[in-house]
Every structure is written in C-alpha cells, then in structure tokens.
Amino acid sequence: MKEELIDKLAEILEVDQVSLNDELESFDEWDSLTALSIIALADSDYNKKLTNDLLKEFKTINDLVNFIID
C-alpha cells in the first residue's frame, strides 16, 4: 500500500521515483495544481480528507505518506 502511494505521488510529480526524504517543494512540478491532485488522490483512493492548509505543513514525501496511510 505504501509503495503504491509512493508510485502515485511520483506520477503526479512527473518524476520516475521519489524518496521518502525528498522535500515536497524541491520538485519542479510542485504547484497549486499538483497540490489539488494530491488532495484528490488522498480523498478518492485513501478516503483521507486533506486540505491545502494541512498539505502546506508537510515538508517531505514521508510526512505526506504517513498522513495518508495512517
């Protein structure tokens, strides 16, 4: 489940792969549209309510993954 989520995040961020330690803002594709895509992914695939304000608190891929999976 975790690996599947990481793969989906890499696809949204338009990179081949991501590391749990990667900082979200370090990606070229990190913008408001990407944030909306991640919010939609969390809701539709994992039934997690993620807001833009909450998303802004996450610094790394790991922070985001831990929220969505837990």
Residue frames relative to the residue before (quaternion, step in Angstrom):
aa qw qx qy qz dx dy dz
M 1.0000 0.0000 0.0000 0.0000 0.00 0.00 0.00
K 0.6646 0.4997 -0.3009 0.4670 3.57 0.95 -0.89
E 0.6651 0.5026 -0.3057 0.4600 3.58 0.93 -0.92
E 0.6212 0.5428 -0.3324 0.4573 3.57 1.05 -0.78
L 0.6539 0.5037 -0.3037 0.4760 3.58 0.97 -0.85
I 0.6421 0.5195 -0.3207 0.4637 3.59 0.94 -0.85
D 0.6436 0.5147 -0.3163 0.4698 3.59 0.99 -0.81
K 0.6573 0.5057 -0.3084 0.4660 3.58 0.98 -0.84
L 0.6406 0.5149 -0.3242 0.4684 3.59 1.02 -0.75
A 0.6242 0.5299 -0.3339 0.4670 3.58 1.02 -0.78
E 0.6430 0.5206 -0.3173 0.4635 3.58 1.00 -0.83
I 0.6604 0.5005 -0.3057 0.4690 3.59 0.91 -0.88
L 0.7192 0.4346 -0.2395 0.4864 3.57 1.02 -0.86
E 0.3849 -0.7737 0.4268 0.2666 3.57 1.39 0.06
V 0.5184 0.5612 -0.4594 0.4531 3.54 0.89 1.09
D 0.6351 -0.5518 0.3824 0.3820 3.58 -1.25 0.38
Q 0.7892 -0.1148 0.0999 0.5949 3.55 1.01 -0.82
V 0.2206 -0.7471 0.6077 0.1546 3.53 -1.29 0.37
S 0.3266 -0.7054 0.5943 0.2063 3.51 -1.29 0.49
L 0.6000 -0.5808 0.4043 0.3732 3.57 -1.09 0.60
N 0.6917 0.4795 -0.2752 0.4647 3.59 1.13 -0.58
D 0.4601 0.6850 -0.4528 0.3377 3.62 1.22 -0.12
E 0.3790 -0.7073 0.5490 0.2341 3.54 -0.99 0.88
L 0.5515 -0.6510 0.4127 0.3189 3.55 -0.86 0.98
E 0.7176 0.4646 -0.2648 0.4461 3.59 0.85 -0.91
S 0.5569 0.6179 -0.3925 0.3925 3.60 1.25 -0.09
F 0.5968 0.5813 -0.3615 0.4187 3.60 1.24 -0.29
D 0.5410 -0.6361 0.4516 0.3143 3.56 -0.99 0.88
E 0.7179 0.4584 -0.2397 0.4660 3.57 1.05 -0.79
W 0.4580 0.6898 -0.4553 0.3274 3.61 1.24 0.07
D 0.3076 0.7193 -0.5652 0.2619 3.56 -0.39 1.28
S 0.7515 -0.4036 0.2593 0.4529 3.57 -1.26 -0.03
L 0.6296 0.5286 -0.3407 0.4562 3.60 1.04 -0.68
T 0.6299 0.5158 -0.3216 0.4834 3.58 1.04 -0.77
A 0.6295 0.5329 -0.3287 0.4601 3.58 0.97 -0.85
L 0.6571 0.5034 -0.3093 0.4681 3.59 0.93 -0.85
S 0.6358 0.5285 -0.3235 0.4601 3.57 1.02 -0.78
I 0.6609 0.4935 -0.3030 0.4772 3.59 1.00 -0.81
I 0.6235 0.5298 -0.3295 0.4711 3.59 1.03 -0.79
A 0.6646 0.4969 -0.2935 0.4746 3.58 0.96 -0.89
L 0.6312 0.5308 -0.3250 0.4629 3.59 1.00 -0.81
A 0.6561 0.5134 -0.3133 0.4558 3.58 0.87 -0.94
D 0.6907 0.4834 -0.2761 0.4615 3.57 0.95 -0.88
S 0.7584 0.4232 -0.2302 0.4390 3.58 0.67 -1.08
D 0.7756 0.3668 -0.1934 0.4760 3.60 0.88 -0.89
Y 0.8101 0.2542 -0.1036 0.5180 3.59 1.08 -0.68
N 0.3714 -0.7686 0.4502 0.2620 3.59 1.33 0.07
K 0.4480 0.6496 -0.4674 0.3987 3.57 1.04 0.93
K 0.3191 -0.7416 0.5618 0.1806 3.55 -0.88 0.97
L 0.0116 0.7943 -0.6018 0.0821 3.54 -0.39 1.30
T 0.1750 -0.7840 0.5881 0.0942 3.58 -0.81 0.97
N 0.6459 -0.5136 0.3888 0.4097 3.54 -1.24 0.35
D 0.6402 0.5281 -0.3288 0.4508 3.60 0.98 -0.81
L 0.6597 0.4898 -0.3031 0.4827 3.56 0.98 -0.81
L 0.6278 0.5476 -0.3261 0.4468 3.57 0.98 -0.84
K 0.6338 0.5474 -0.3238 0.4404 3.59 1.03 -0.77
E 0.6244 0.5513 -0.3367 0.4392 3.60 1.18 -0.48
F 0.6232 0.5446 -0.3406 0.4461 3.59 1.18 -0.47
K 0.2586 -0.7863 0.5467 0.1261 3.56 -0.92 0.93
T 0.8123 0.1968 -0.0705 0.5445 3.58 0.99 -0.84
I 0.6725 -0.4441 0.3969 0.4393 3.53 -1.35 0.17
N 0.6335 0.5515 -0.3297 0.4310 3.59 0.97 -0.83
D 0.6226 0.5335 -0.3411 0.4598 3.61 0.96 -0.81
L 0.6794 0.4964 -0.2755 0.4649 3.55 0.92 -0.96
V 0.6576 0.5101 -0.3024 0.4647 3.58 0.90 -0.96
N 0.6599 0.5138 -0.3183 0.4464 3.60 0.86 -0.90
F 0.6472 0.5091 -0.3285 0.4626 3.59 0.97 -0.75
I 0.7056 0.4776 -0.2732 0.4465 3.57 0.80 -1.00
I 0.7064 0.4665 -0.2646 0.4618 3.60 0.89 -0.89
D 0.7059 0.4764 -0.2760 0.4455 3.62 0.92 -0.84
